[in-house]
Amino acid sequence: MTTPTPAPTRGYTATKDQLLARLRRVEGQVRGIEKMVDEDRYCIDVLTQISAIQAALDKVALGLLDGHARHCMHEGAAEGRADEMASEMMAAVGRLMKRG
């Protein structure tokens, strides 16, 4: 009988429960916007809620980047992959900054 391989430790592992809770709140906000549109709510009110969701997702993204910088890049540097990891992270930041 083989034992299951444990999941790898990620930069967000220590705050995974908080991250999941925040994502569930965002999911609820998205459902709320769907209901607002279904109910023909005022456009500006819908746009305000979309802005709130974007801000919440930005906060999630920043937390993930922080964990990546503190954990994953640290491990990558120890393995001699610091430049590769930095390039990967900067590409992710670039994708996050592109909107609309």
MOPAC internal coordinates of N, CA, C and O (Angstrom, degrees):
PM7 1SCF
backbone

  N    0.0000 0     0.00 0     0.00 0    0    0    0
  C    1.4448 1     0.00 0     0.00 0    1    0    0
  C    1.5294 1   108.24 1     0.00 0    2    1    0
  O    1.2310 1   120.94 1   -49.52 1    3    2    1
  N    1.3101 1   115.82 1   130.48 1    3    2    1
  C    1.4601 1   119.38 1   179.02 1    5    3    2
  C    1.5206 1   109.33 1   -96.94 1    6    5    3
  O    1.2310 1   121.46 1   -35.14 1    7    6    5
  N    1.3157 1   114.81 1   144.86 1    7    6    5
  C    1.4598 1   119.21 1   177.17 1    9    7    6
  C    1.5249 1   108.89 1   -89.06 1   10    9    7
  O    1.2310 1   120.47 1   -36.96 1   11   10    9
  N    1.3141 1   116.71 1   143.04 1   11   10    9
  C    1.4668 1   118.59 1  -179.38 1   13   11   10
  C    1.5284 1   111.02 1   -64.06 1   14   13   11
  O    1.2310 1   121.23 1   -36.02 1   15   14   13
  N    1.3169 1   115.26 1   143.98 1   15   14   13
  C    1.4574 1   120.78 1   177.75 1   17   15   14
  C    1.5208 1   108.76 1   -75.05 1   18   17   15
  O    1.2310 1   120.20 1   -50.47 1   19   18   17
  N    1.3335 1   117.23 1   129.53 1   19   18   17
  C    1.4607 1   118.02 1  -179.73 1   21   19   18
  C    1.5293 1   110.85 1   -66.21 1   22   21   19
  O    1.2310 1   121.20 1   -29.30 1   23   22   21
  N    1.3222 1   115.32 1   150.70 1   23   22   21
  C    1.4618 1   120.30 1   179.02 1   25   23   22
  C    1.5230 1   109.10 1   -64.82 1   26   25   23
  O    1.2310 1   120.15 1   -36.37 1   27   26   25
  N    1.3238 1   117.32 1   143.63 1   27   26   25
  C    1.4611 1   118.83 1   179.58 1   29   27   26
  C    1.5256 1   111.07 1   -66.47 1   30   29   27
  O    1.2310 1   121.04 1   -28.31 1   31   30   29
  N    1.3178 1   115.62 1   151.69 1   31   30   29
  C    1.4565 1   120.67 1   176.58 1   33   31   30
  C    1.5143 1   108.14 1   -80.52 1   34   33   31
  O    1.2310 1   120.82 1   -52.91 1   35   34   33
  N    1.3089 1   116.04 1   127.09 1   35   34   33
  C    1.4680 1   122.39 1   179.09 1   37   35   34
  C    1.5223 1   108.56 1  -109.37 1   38   37   35
  O    1.2310 1   121.11 1   -11.15 1   39   38   37
  N    1.3149 1   115.48 1   168.85 1   39   38   37
  C    1.4572 1   120.15 1   179.68 1   41   39   38
  C    1.5160 1   113.44 1   -62.45 1   42   41   39
  O    1.2310 1   120.21 1   156.19 1   43   42   41
  N    1.3250 1   117.21 1   -23.81 1   43   42   41
  C    1.4697 1   121.27 1  -178.65 1   45   43   42
  C    1.5207 1   112.99 1   -99.73 1   46   45   43
  O    1.2310 1   119.61 1  -176.69 1   47   46   45
  N    1.3094 1   118.35 1     3.31 1   47   46   45
  C    1.4614 1   121.33 1  -175.10 1   49   47   46
  C    1.5301 1   112.18 1   -56.00 1   50   49   47
  O    1.2310 1   120.19 1   137.99 1   51   50   49
  N    1.3264 1   117.24 1   -42.01 1   51   50   49
  C    1.4676 1   120.43 1  -176.98 1   53   51   50
  C    1.5222 1   112.22 1   -66.20 1   54   53   51
  O    1.2310 1   119.99 1   153.04 1   55   54   53
  N    1.3262 1   117.62 1   -26.96 1   55   54   53
  C    1.4663 1   121.06 1  -177.96 1   57   55   54
  C    1.5299 1   111.45 1  -114.85 1   58   57   55
  O    1.2310 1   120.39 1  -157.60 1   59   58   57
  N    1.2982 1   116.85 1    22.40 1   59   58   57
  C    1.4630 1   121.57 1  -175.61 1   61   59   58
  C    1.5249 1   112.43 1   -57.88 1   62   61   59
  O    1.2310 1   119.71 1   137.68 1   63   62   61
  N    1.3301 1   118.15 1   -42.32 1   63   62   61
  C    1.4640 1   120.86 1  -179.39 1   65   63   62
  C    1.5273 1   111.03 1   -62.74 1   66   65   63
  O    1.2310 1   120.27 1   137.71 1   67   66   65
  N    1.3322 1   117.09 1   -42.29 1   67   66   65
  C    1.4663 1   121.03 1   177.74 1   69   67   66
  C    1.5252 1   110.71 1   -65.19 1   70   69   67
  O    1.2310 1   120.69 1   138.62 1   71   70   69
  N    1.3060 1   116.30 1   -41.38 1   71   70   69
  C    1.4597 1   121.71 1   179.09 1   73   71   70
  C    1.5244 1   110.49 1   -61.60 1   74   73   71
  O    1.2310 1   120.39 1   133.44 1   75   74   73
  N    1.3200 1   116.86 1   -46.56 1   75   74   73
  C    1.4597 1   120.58 1   179.67 1   77   75   74
  C    1.5254 1   111.30 1   -64.28 1   78   77   75
  O    1.2310 1   120.32 1   140.65 1   79   78   77
  N    1.3288 1   116.99 1   -39.35 1   79   78   77
  C    1.4728 1   120.21 1   178.35 1   81   79   78
  C    1.5263 1   110.60 1   -63.15 1   82   81   79
  O    1.2310 1   120.59 1   137.41 1   83   82   81
  N    1.3210 1   116.47 1   -42.59 1   83   82   81
  C    1.4673 1   120.23 1   179.23 1   85   83   82
  C    1.5233 1   110.73 1   -64.08 1   86   85   83
  O    1.2310 1   120.32 1   138.68 1   87   86   85
  N    1.3356 1   117.00 1   -41.32 1   87   86   85
  C    1.4609 1   120.71 1   178.80 1   89   87   86
  C    1.5258 1   111.55 1   -65.63 1   90   89   87
  O    1.2310 1   120.29 1   144.64 1   91   90   89
  N    1.3151 1   117.06 1   -35.36 1   91   90   89
  C    1.4676 1   119.70 1   176.46 1   93   91   90
  C    1.5266 1   111.17 1   -66.10 1   94   93   91
  O    1.2310 1   120.67 1   142.65 1   95   94   93
  N    1.3389 1   116.32 1   -37.35 1   95   94   93
  C    1.4703 1   119.38 1   176.37 1   97   95   94
  C    1.5250 1   110.34 1   -64.05 1   98   97   95
  O    1.2310 1   120.52 1   137.76 1   99   98   97
  N    1.3256 1   116.60 1   -42.24 1   99   98   97
  C    1.4687 1   120.45 1   178.09 1  101   99   98
  C    1.5220 1   109.47 1   -61.37 1  102  101   99
  O    1.2310 1   120.70 1   137.02 1  103  102  101
  N    1.3146 1   116.28 1   -42.98 1  103  102  101
  C    1.4635 1   120.59 1   178.39 1  105  103  102
  C    1.5296 1   110.39 1   -58.14 1  106  105  103
  O    1.2310 1   120.50 1   137.58 1  107  106  105
  N    1.3258 1   116.65 1   -42.42 1  107  106  105
  C    1.4563 1   120.94 1   177.81 1  109  107  106
  C    1.5238 1   112.05 1   -64.64 1  110  109  107
  O    1.2310 1   120.88 1   141.68 1  111  110  109
  N    1.3342 1   115.92 1   -38.32 1  111  110  109
  C    1.4629 1   119.61 1   177.07 1  113  111  110
  C    1.5292 1   110.87 1   -63.65 1  114  113  111
  O    1.2310 1   120.36 1   140.09 1  115  114  113
  N    1.3123 1   116.92 1   -39.91 1  115  114  113
  C    1.4695 1   120.56 1   179.34 1  117  115  114
  C    1.5282 1   109.43 1   -64.10 1  118  117  115
  O    1.2310 1   120.26 1   137.05 1  119  118  117
  N    1.3201 1   117.11 1   -42.95 1  119  118  117
  C    1.4638 1   119.52 1   176.53 1  121  119  118
  C    1.5267 1   110.75 1   -61.73 1  122  121  119
  O    1.2310 1   120.44 1   143.50 1  123  122  121
  N    1.3391 1   116.77 1   -36.50 1  123  122  121
  C    1.4529 1   120.77 1   177.48 1  125  123  122
  C    1.5234 1   111.85 1   -63.35 1  126  125  123
  O    1.2310 1   120.50 1   140.62 1  127  126  125
  N    1.3249 1   116.64 1   -39.38 1  127  126  125
  C    1.4657 1   119.71 1   177.29 1  129  127  126
  C    1.5208 1   110.36 1   -66.20 1  130  129  127
  O    1.2310 1   120.61 1   139.92 1  131  130  129
  N    1.3101 1   116.44 1   -40.08 1  131  130  129
  C    1.4642 1   119.85 1   177.38 1  133  131  130
  C    1.5336 1   109.85 1   -57.55 1  134  133  131
  O    1.2310 1   120.79 1   137.04 1  135  134  133
  N    1.3329 1   116.09 1   -42.96 1  135  134  133
  C    1.4691 1   120.61 1   179.04 1  137  135  134
  C    1.5221 1   110.65 1   -66.08 1  138  137  135
  O    1.2310 1   120.59 1   140.04 1  139  138  137
  N    1.3361 1   116.48 1   -39.96 1  139  138  137
  C    1.4712 1   120.18 1   178.81 1  141  139  138
  C    1.5228 1   110.83 1   -60.31 1  142  141  139
  O    1.2310 1   120.38 1   136.01 1  143  142  141
  N    1.3237 1   116.87 1   -43.99 1  143  142  141
  C    1.4669 1   120.71 1   179.18 1  145  143  142
  C    1.5210 1   109.60 1   -65.40 1  146  145  143
  O    1.2310 1   120.53 1   136.95 1  147  146  145
  N    1.3237 1   116.58 1   -43.05 1  147  146  145
  C    1.4582 1   120.78 1   179.02 1  149  147  146
  C    1.5375 1   111.07 1   -59.36 1  150  149  147
  O    1.2310 1   120.95 1   145.27 1  151  150  149
  N    1.3280 1   115.80 1   -34.73 1  151  150  149
  C    1.4669 1   121.29 1  -178.81 1  153  151  150
  C    1.5309 1   112.33 1   -89.41 1  154  153  151
  O    1.2310 1   120.18 1  -172.34 1  155  154  153
  N    1.3344 1   117.26 1     7.66 1  155  154  153
  C    1.4717 1   122.12 1   179.59 1  157  155  154
  C    1.5213 1   112.76 1    56.25 1  158  157  155
  O    1.2310 1   120.65 1  -134.80 1  159  158  157
  N    1.3237 1   116.36 1    45.20 1  159  158  157
  C    1.4635 1   120.66 1   179.24 1  161  159  158
  C    1.5209 1   110.38 1   -71.73 1  162  161  159
  O    1.2310 1   120.54 1   -17.32 1  163  162  161
  N    1.3019 1   116.57 1   162.68 1  163  162  161
  C    1.4529 1   124.91 1  -177.68 1  165  163  162
  C    1.5380 1   110.52 1   -58.72 1  166  165  163
  O    1.2310 1   121.22 1   -46.85 1  167  166  165
  N    1.3224 1   115.27 1   133.15 1  167  166  165
  C    1.4737 1   121.89 1  -174.86 1  169  167  166
  C    1.5255 1   113.03 1   -52.13 1  170  169  167
  O    1.2310 1   120.60 1   134.29 1  171  170  169
  N    1.3241 1   116.45 1   -45.71 1  171  170  169
  C    1.4658 1   120.23 1  -176.64 1  173  171  170
  C    1.5191 1   111.04 1   -64.15 1  174  173  171
  O    1.2310 1   120.04 1   144.95 1  175  174  173
  N    1.3238 1   117.52 1   -35.05 1  175  174  173
  C    1.4659 1   120.44 1   177.02 1  177  175  174
  C    1.5276 1   110.92 1   -64.78 1  178  177  175
  O    1.2310 1   120.51 1   139.46 1  179  178  177
  N    1.3184 1   116.62 1   -40.54 1  179  178  177
  C    1.4735 1   120.92 1   177.94 1  181  179  178
  C    1.5230 1   109.46 1   -64.99 1  182  181  179
  O    1.2310 1   120.66 1   134.46 1  183  182  181
  N    1.3333 1   116.35 1   -45.54 1  183  182  181
  C    1.4644 1   120.25 1   179.75 1  185  183  182
  C    1.5292 1   111.86 1   -62.15 1  186  185  183
  O    1.2310 1   120.40 1   143.48 1  187  186  185
  N    1.3210 1   116.84 1   -36.52 1  187  186  185
  C    1.4662 1   120.78 1   177.39 1  189  187  186
  C    1.5278 1   110.45 1   -61.94 1  190  189  187
  O    1.2310 1   120.47 1   137.64 1  191  190  189
  N    1.3171 1   116.70 1   -42.36 1  191  190  189
  C    1.4622 1   120.55 1   179.15 1  193  191  190
  C    1.5332 1   111.26 1   -67.74 1  194  193  191
  O    1.2310 1   120.31 1   143.43 1  195  194  193
  N    1.3225 1   117.01 1   -36.57 1  195  194  193
  C    1.4684 1   120.37 1   176.71 1  197  195  194
  C    1.5234 1   109.61 1   -62.73 1  198  197  195
  O    1.2310 1   120.43 1   137.65 1  199  198  197
  N    1.3169 1   116.77 1   -42.35 1  199  198  197
  C    1.4651 1   121.19 1   177.66 1  201  199  198
  C    1.5264 1   111.09 1   -60.29 1  202  201  199
  O    1.2310 1   120.45 1   139.65 1  203  202  201
  N    1.3225 1   116.74 1   -40.35 1  203  202  201
  C    1.4670 1   121.04 1   178.53 1  205  203  202
  C    1.5230 1   110.93 1   -63.93 1  206  205  203
  O    1.2310 1   120.43 1   140.43 1  207  206  205
  N    1.3175 1   116.78 1   -39.57 1  207  206  205
  C    1.4673 1   120.55 1   178.62 1  209  207  206
  C    1.5225 1   110.24 1   -66.20 1  210  209  207
  O    1.2310 1   120.55 1   137.30 1  211  210  209
  N    1.3265 1   116.55 1   -42.70 1  211  210  209
  C    1.4624 1   119.33 1   178.62 1  213  211  210
  C    1.5268 1   110.87 1   -60.79 1  214  213  211
  O    1.2310 1   120.31 1   138.88 1  215  214  213
  N    1.3326 1   117.01 1   -41.12 1  215  214  213
  C    1.4597 1   120.53 1   178.35 1  217  215  214
  C    1.5356 1   110.70 1   -63.96 1  218  217  215
  O    1.2310 1   120.61 1   139.02 1  219  218  217
  N    1.3267 1   116.45 1   -40.98 1  219  218  217
  C    1.4714 1   120.09 1   179.23 1  221  219  218
  C    1.5249 1   110.83 1   -64.81 1  222  221  219
  O    1.2310 1   120.24 1   138.68 1  223  222  221
  N    1.3211 1   117.14 1   -41.32 1  223  222  221
  C    1.4649 1   120.28 1   178.15 1  225  223  222
  C    1.5226 1   111.28 1   -67.76 1  226  225  223
  O    1.2310 1   120.35 1   144.16 1  227  226  225
  N    1.3305 1   116.94 1   -35.84 1  227  226  225
  C    1.4695 1   119.88 1   175.85 1  229  227  226
  C    1.5245 1   110.40 1   -61.17 1  230  229  227
  O    1.2310 1   120.74 1   140.31 1  231  230  229
  N    1.3182 1   116.19 1   -39.69 1  231  230  229
  C    1.4663 1   120.34 1   179.29 1  233  231  230
  C    1.5345 1   110.61 1   -64.99 1  234  233  231
  O    1.2310 1   120.50 1   139.90 1  235  234  233
  N    1.3183 1   116.64 1   -40.10 1  235  234  233
  C    1.4676 1   120.87 1   175.90 1  237  235  234
  C    1.5237 1   109.17 1   -61.98 1  238  237  235
  O    1.2310 1   120.64 1   133.42 1  239  238  237
  N    1.3321 1   116.38 1   -46.58 1  239  238  237
  C    1.4658 1   120.72 1  -178.63 1  241  239  238
  C    1.5277 1   111.32 1   -61.25 1  242  241  239
  O    1.2310 1   120.31 1   136.98 1  243  242  241
  N    1.3219 1   117.01 1   -43.02 1  243  242  241
  C    1.4643 1   119.77 1   179.23 1  245  243  242
  C    1.5237 1   111.46 1   -63.80 1  246  245  243
  O    1.2310 1   120.42 1   141.79 1  247  246  245
  N    1.3127 1   116.80 1   -38.21 1  247  246  245
  C    1.4624 1   120.13 1   176.18 1  249  247  246
  C    1.5133 1   111.76 1   -63.63 1  250  249  247
  O    1.2310 1   120.64 1   139.44 1  251  250  249
  N    1.3251 1   116.39 1   -40.56 1  251  250  249
  C    1.4637 1   119.88 1   177.80 1  253  251  250
  C    1.5282 1   111.08 1   -66.32 1  254  253  251
  O    1.2310 1   120.51 1   139.04 1  255  254  253
  N    1.3318 1   116.63 1   -40.96 1  255  254  253
  C    1.4660 1   119.73 1   177.32 1  257  255  254
  C    1.5227 1   111.19 1   -63.19 1  258  257  255
  O    1.2310 1   120.60 1   139.69 1  259  258  257
  N    1.3193 1   116.46 1   -40.31 1  259  258  257
  C    1.4625 1   120.46 1   178.30 1  261  259  258
  C    1.5299 1   110.45 1   -61.33 1  262  261  259
  O    1.2310 1   120.72 1   133.37 1  263  262  261
  N    1.3106 1   116.22 1   -46.63 1  263  262  261
  C    1.4675 1   119.96 1   178.17 1  265  263  262
  C    1.5105 1   111.59 1   -62.71 1  266  265  263
  O    1.2310 1   120.56 1   140.64 1  267  266  265
  N    1.3244 1   116.53 1   -39.36 1  267  266  265
  C    1.4657 1   120.61 1   179.08 1  269  267  266
  C    1.5292 1   110.02 1   -63.45 1  270  269  267
  O    1.2310 1   120.73 1   134.46 1  271  270  269
  N    1.3309 1   116.21 1   -45.54 1  271  270  269
  C    1.4651 1   119.97 1  -178.64 1  273  271  270
  C    1.5269 1   111.34 1   -65.11 1  274  273  271
  O    1.2310 1   120.41 1   139.78 1  275  274  273
  N    1.3113 1   116.82 1   -40.22 1  275  274  273
  C    1.4673 1   119.99 1  -176.11 1  277  275  274
  C    1.5289 1   113.67 1   -81.04 1  278  277  275
  O    1.2310 1   119.93 1   151.28 1  279  278  277
  N    1.3136 1   117.74 1   -28.72 1  279  278  277
  C    1.4621 1   120.00 1  -174.63 1  281  279  278
  C    1.5294 1   112.49 1  -111.30 1  282  281  279
  O    1.2310 1   121.14 1   117.45 1  283  282  281
  N    1.3200 1   115.42 1   -62.55 1  283  282  281
  C    1.4591 1   119.95 1  -173.09 1  285  283  282
  C    1.5343 1   112.14 1   -64.82 1  286  285  283
  O    1.2310 1   120.65 1   136.77 1  287  286  285
  N    1.3297 1   116.37 1   -43.23 1  287  286  285
  C    1.4596 1   118.92 1   179.94 1  289  287  286
  C    1.5238 1   110.82 1   -68.39 1  290  289  287
  O    1.2310 1   120.35 1   146.56 1  291  290  289
  N    1.3198 1   116.94 1   -33.44 1  291  290  289
  C    1.4624 1   120.89 1   176.69 1  293  291  290
  C    1.5332 1   109.61 1   -61.97 1  294  293  291
  O    1.2310 1   121.13 1   133.91 1  295  294  293
  N    1.3276 1   115.45 1   -46.09 1  295  294  293
  C    1.4697 1   119.31 1   177.72 1  297  295  294
  C    1.5262 1   111.01 1   -64.85 1  298  297  295
  O    1.2310 1   120.60 1   138.67 1  299  298  297
  N    1.3324 1   116.45 1   -41.33 1  299  298  297
  C    1.4605 1   120.26 1   178.78 1  301  299  298
  C    1.5094 1   112.12 1   -61.50 1  302  301  299
  O    1.2310 1   120.20 1   140.68 1  303  302  301
  N    1.3322 1   117.22 1   -39.32 1  303  302  301
  C    1.4616 1   120.94 1   178.21 1  305  303  302
  C    1.5277 1   110.53 1   -64.74 1  306  305  303
  O    1.2310 1   120.93 1   140.47 1  307  306  305
  N    1.3290 1   115.83 1   -39.53 1  307  306  305
  C    1.4664 1   119.71 1   178.75 1  309  307  306
  C    1.5313 1   111.62 1   -64.61 1  310  309  307
  O    1.2310 1   121.13 1   153.34 1  311  310  309
  N    1.3337 1   115.45 1   -26.66 1  311  310  309
  C    1.4660 1   120.59 1   178.48 1  313  311  310
  C    1.5254 1   112.40 1   -92.78 1  314  313  311
  O    1.2310 1   120.08 1  -176.72 1  315  314  313
  N    1.3359 1   117.46 1     3.28 1  315  314  313
  C    1.4522 1   121.21 1   179.88 1  317  315  314
  C    1.5222 1   113.80 1    80.34 1  318  317  315
  O    1.2310 1   120.07 1  -156.58 1  319  318  317
  N    1.3287 1   117.48 1    23.42 1  319  318  317
  C    1.4619 1   121.63 1  -176.81 1  321  319  318
  C    1.5333 1   111.62 1  -116.71 1  322  321  319
  O    1.2310 1   119.88 1  -152.61 1  323  322  321
  N    1.3224 1   117.83 1    27.39 1  323  322  321
  C    1.4644 1   121.42 1  -174.71 1  325  323  322
  C    1.5228 1   112.05 1   -59.42 1  326  325  323
  O    1.2310 1   119.92 1   134.05 1  327  326  325
  N    1.3204 1   117.76 1   -45.95 1  327  326  325
  C    1.4727 1   120.12 1  -178.61 1  329  327  326
  C    1.5204 1   111.21 1   -63.64 1  330  329  327
  O    1.2310 1   120.66 1   136.40 1  331  330  329
  N    1.3148 1   116.34 1   -43.60 1  331  330  329
  C    1.4684 1   121.02 1   179.02 1  333  331  330
  C    1.5241 1   110.68 1   -61.04 1  334  333  331
  O    1.2310 1   120.80 1   135.52 1  335  334  333
  N    1.3190 1   116.07 1   -44.48 1  335  334  333
  C    1.4666 1   120.73 1  -178.71 1  337  335  334
  C    1.5329 1   110.88 1   -67.04 1  338  337  335
  O    1.2310 1   120.19 1   140.90 1  339  338  337
  N    1.3325 1   117.25 1   -39.10 1  339  338  337
  C    1.4648 1   120.50 1   178.66 1  341  339  338
  C    1.5234 1   110.35 1   -64.71 1  342  341  339
  O    1.2310 1   120.24 1   137.41 1  343  342  341
  N    1.3168 1   117.14 1   -42.59 1  343  342  341
  C    1.4661 1   120.87 1   178.76 1  345  343  342
  C    1.5237 1   110.90 1   -63.01 1  346  345  343
  O    1.2310 1   120.75 1   138.25 1  347  346  345
  N    1.3207 1   116.18 1   -41.75 1  347  346  345
  C    1.4631 1   121.23 1   179.04 1  349  347  346
  C    1.5325 1   110.56 1   -62.51 1  350  349  347
  O    1.2310 1   120.64 1   136.50 1  351  350  349
  N    1.3290 1   116.39 1   -43.50 1  351  350  349
  C    1.4550 1   119.54 1  -179.21 1  353  351  350
  C    1.5295 1   111.00 1   -67.89 1  354  353  351
  O    1.2310 1   119.98 1   138.17 1  355  354  353
  N    1.3050 1   117.64 1   -41.83 1  355  354  353
  C    1.4666 1   119.79 1   179.94 1  357  355  354
  C    1.5262 1   110.98 1   -65.30 1  358  357  355
  O    1.2310 1   119.75 1   145.57 1  359  358  357
  N    1.3171 1   118.09 1   -34.43 1  359  358  357
  C    1.4634 1   120.96 1   175.58 1  361  359  358
  C    1.5283 1   109.90 1   -64.12 1  362  361  359
  O    1.2310 1   120.66 1   139.77 1  363  362  361
  N    1.3281 1   116.34 1   -40.23 1  363  362  361
  C    1.4687 1   120.22 1   177.82 1  365  363  362
  C    1.5301 1   110.47 1   -65.17 1  366  365  363
  O    1.2310 1   120.02 1   138.70 1  367  366  365
  N    1.3177 1   117.56 1   -41.30 1  367  366  365
  C    1.4722 1   120.98 1   177.70 1  369  367  366
  C    1.5249 1   109.47 1   -62.31 1  370  369  367
  O    1.2310 1   120.51 1   137.64 1  371  370  369
  N    1.3150 1   116.62 1   -42.36 1  371  370  369
  C    1.4625 1   120.31 1   178.22 1  373  371  370
  C    1.5169 1   112.19 1   -60.04 1  374  373  371
  O    1.2310 1   120.44 1   138.53 1  375  374  373
  N    1.3273 1   116.77 1   -41.47 1  375  374  373
  C    1.4748 1   119.67 1   177.81 1  377  375  374
  C    1.5163 1   111.30 1   -65.63 1  378  377  375
  O    1.2310 1   120.42 1   142.52 1  379  378  377
  N    1.3284 1   116.79 1   -37.48 1  379  378  377
  C    1.4649 1   120.34 1   179.42 1  381  379  378
  C    1.5217 1   111.87 1   -66.89 1  382  381  379
  O    1.2310 1   120.55 1   147.19 1  383  382  381
  N    1.3137 1   116.56 1   -32.81 1  383  382  381
  C    1.4693 1   120.43 1  -177.31 1  385  383  382
  C    1.5239 1   112.86 1   -78.76 1  386  385  383
  O    1.2310 1   120.02 1   158.88 1  387  386  385
  N    1.3187 1   117.57 1   -21.12 1  387  386  385
  C    1.4665 1   120.71 1   178.70 1  389  387  386
  C    1.5076 1   109.06 1   -80.50 1  390  389  387
  O    1.2310 1   121.13 1   -60.83 1  391  390  389
  N    1.3134 1   115.44 1   119.17 1  391  390  389
  C    1.4674 1   120.62 1   177.43 1  393  391  390
  C    1.5034 1   109.05 1  -141.34 1  394  393  391
  O    1.2310 1   121.78 1   -32.76 1  395  394  393
  N    1.3423 1   114.20 1   147.24 1  395  394  393
  C    1.4547 1   120.22 1   172.88 1  397  395  394
  C    1.4445 1   110.70 1    65.29 1  398  397  395
  O    1.2310 1   120.10 1   180.00 1  399  398  397

